[in-house]
Amino acid sequence: MYVYAKDVKSPETPVLFVPSIRSGGFADIGPRRYMEDEHIRIDDLSAHLGSLITVPEPCAFYGVFDGHGGPEAAAYARKHAMRFFFEDGDFPRASEVNDAFVLDVENYLRKAFLLADMALAEDSSVSSSSGTTALTALVVGSGINSMWMSL
């Protein structure tokens, strides 16, 4: 998206406008005795990860980990989310969002969810009665292209 600045002499000279993303979070324990849920909000993923990813900005990542049967699985998912989704693999790189990039990201994140699921199952510090459902959103580029996948 381009926004033309009023002080530019030629109206044909575009000034690139990169919107910023801001978010908030709220958690409610409800009638339960203890909180089993976790979340992660990163409004500027490029700044958070530095050179690990090269994607159009803005770029943000959000995750909600709904705990079941105890908080351990949701806490594990939150603690290791960045490693599974961005740090350990070869996250697709692109200078613009196009169909090929979106497909590559979808496939990459599917594999990351499977790896996270296998790692959670193998971790002996997490109770076998504890589980989590994950919902994540990845926002990339000035047009909002987001991928939502469940685990």
Number of C-alpha atoms within 10 A of each C-alpha: 11 11 11 14 14 8 7 11 8 10 11 8 12 13 13 11 12 14 13 12 13 10 9 6 7 5 9 8 10 8 7 8 7 10 15 21 23 22 20 17 17 17 19 17 22 20 14 13 13 9 8 17 18 16 19 18 21 20 24 23 20 17 19 19 25 20 21 16 13 19 21 23 30 25 21 20 29 19 14 14 18 15 14 20 20 18 14 11 14 11 18 18 15 14 11 14 18 10 9 11 16 17 13 14 17 17 12 17 22 16 15 21 19 13 14 20 16 11 15 22 15 11 12 9 11 18 15 15 10 15 24 25 15 21 15 20 17 19 22 22 19 18 13 12 14 17 16 14 14 11 14
